[in-house]
């Protein structure tokens, strides 16, 4: 068993909200069988991308905490030539993603996406160096209480892992609707020697990027709720 597999999961919060109905449970099991990353591919603590995708990806995108997976699924459909890994430990979100995937006609179902249904930090430690072209961390849990700030995902230890696995010039894209978390993430990114914030004007951090995928989460948010977009690149 690999070092990664031996580690105790570090996921904060719940793994399951409301009990899943039969259809959602079936979707979760189907997705687990067909799209989840097999632990056997984590050999000696490293993820074998060639076995995972049947090839060495020319481009690889990573989304950490994809919720119900609407944006991930849309990107996978729109960019069939790019392989993608999504990480989400919350079973209710996973079941929604797999349900949406299952409802697509079989011949049109994207085959360029794989799912890690556990703590994303395991994948950060297992991915090969300089393998990721683009990483998304969109609307993560803000953990607003001061005593919980250590649980926030965007901080030095995780940025160190991201710096190792991201290609030079790769894009790290963050978004939040929580001002304190926006300030926190911006500070952490700017303080890290391997990332550079790329904003040049005010609209760069308050307007949605050109290829942004709007989700139900945003649509349900209060009218006029402000979002922040913090995009940076992996520098030499």
N, C-alpha and C positions, 0 to 999 in steps of 0.2 A: 504494500500500500504506500502511496506517495506521501511526501511531507504535506502537500496541500490537503489531501484527503484526511490526514490525521488531525488537522487543526480543528479546533472547536469553532463552530459558526459564531460570528460576531454580530449578527443581525440584531439591531435595536427595534423595539416595537413588536407589533403583532405579525404573525405569519398568516393568520386567517381572521377575517372579519365575520360577517354573517355566514352561517353554514351554507355551503354550496347546494343548489338544487341539482336534481339528477342530470339535467342537460349540461350544466356547467361542469359538474364532476366528470361526466363522460368526455367533455372537451378537454379537460385538464389531463385526463389519462391518455387520450388520443395524442395530444400535443407532446406529452412526455415521451411517448413511444416513438414519435416521428420527427420531432424537432429539438428535443432537449439534448444538451451535450452529455455524452456518456462519460461517466467517471473513468472508464477504462482508457479514454484518450488523454487523461492527465498522467502521463508516464514520467516517473521521477520528478514530479512537480512541474512538468512542462506540458503545454497544450499543443498537440500535433495538428496544425492547421491543414496540412495536406490530407490527412485522414478525415478530418472534420468536414471539409468542403469537397473532397475529391480532387483537390488541386491546391497549389500554393496561391493564395489570393493576390492578384495584382493590386487591389485596393481593399482595405478592410475598415469598416466603420464599427464603432462600439457605442452602445447606449446603456448608460447606467441608471437603473430605476425607471423603467419605461411605463410604469402604471398599467393602463389597459392596453397599451401598445398600438394605439391608432397611428401615431407618427411613425413608429418603427415599421409597421406594415405598409403604410403608404410609401415610405422611402424604399422599402424592399421591392415593391411593385414598380416604382418609377425608375429604379436603378438596378436592373437585373444583372448588370455586369460588375456590380460591387457586392462583395460578401459582407455580411453584417452579423454581429453578435449582440444580443440584448440580454441584460441582466435585470431580474426582478424576483425578489423573494416572496412577495405578497401573493398568496394563492388566488385571491379574488381577482386581482389584476391579470394574472397569468391565465386564468380560466376564460376571461373576456377576450384576451388576445387569441388564444387557441380556438375559441368559438368563432371569432371573426375569420380566422384563417381557414377553418374547416368549412365554413359556408361558401367560400370561393370555389368555383368549379375546379375540379381536380387538375385539369390540363392548364389552368391559368394560375394555379397556386405558386407563389414564389418559392424557389428552392435555394435561394441565396441567403437565408437567415437561419440562425441557430440560437437557442435560448439556454441561458444559465439560470436555473431557478433557485438561486442561493445567494449568499453574500458575494457581491461583486469583487471584493478584495481577493478572493481566491483566484479569480480570473486575471486580475491585475498582476498577481504574482506568477501566474502560469503562462501568460502570453509571451511569445518570443520578443526579444529586443527589436525596436524600430519596426514593428509590424502594423501599427494602427495609423491610418491616415486622418481619421476624424473621430472625435469623441464628443458625445452629447451627455450632459447632466442637466436635465430640464425639470424645473420645479421640484427639487428635492425637499424632503421634510426640513422645515426651518429650525426645528428644535428651539423654540423661542426662549425657553427659560435658561438663565445663565448657567445653572448647574448642568444643563444638558448640551452646552455648546461643544463639548468634546465629542458628541455624537455626530456632529455635522460632517458630511462626507468630504467637502472641499477644505482640506487642510494639508499641511506639509507632507505628512507621511504618505497620503494617497497621491498627492501631486508628484512626489518622488517616484512612485510606481508608474504613474502616467508618463512622466518624463522618460522613463526607461523604455516603455513599450511603444511610444509614439515616434513616428518618423520626423526627421527635421523638416520644419515647415508645416507639420501637421496642425490641424485646427482643434482647439478645445473650446467647446461652445456651452455656455452656462446660461440658465434663465431662472428667474424667480419673481414672485409677486410679493415678496416679503422684504421690506427696505433694509432691515437690520441684517438679514442674510445677504442681501446684495452687497452691502458695504463690507461684510465679512469676507465674501468670496473675492471681491475685487482686491481687498488687502492681501489675502493669501496668494492670489495669482501674481500680483505685482511684486510681492516680496520674494517670490521664487525665482531663482537665477535661470531656470530653464524655460520660462514662459514669458511672453511679452504681450501685454494688452494692446490691441490693434485699433482701438477707437480713435478717430480723428476729429469727430464733431459730435454734438449732443445727440443727434438722431441715431448715431451708431449704437447707443445703449438703451434708447427708449422706444425704438421702432423695430418691428419684427424683421428679421433678415429676409432677403429676397425669396429663398426657398423654404420659408417657414411653413410648417404643417400645423394648422389650428386644431385643437382637440376639444372634446367635450368638457374637460377640466376648465379650459379657458372660457368656453361659452357659458358655463354655469357660474363663473365668477361674477361678483357684483359689477354692475355697470360702472365704467370709468375706473375700475381697479387698475393700478399702474403696474406694468411689468418692466423688468430690467434684463438686458441681454449683455452678457459679459463674454466677449469672444477674444481669444488669445491664440498665439501660435507657439509651437515648440521651436525654440531657437538653438543655435549651435552652442 
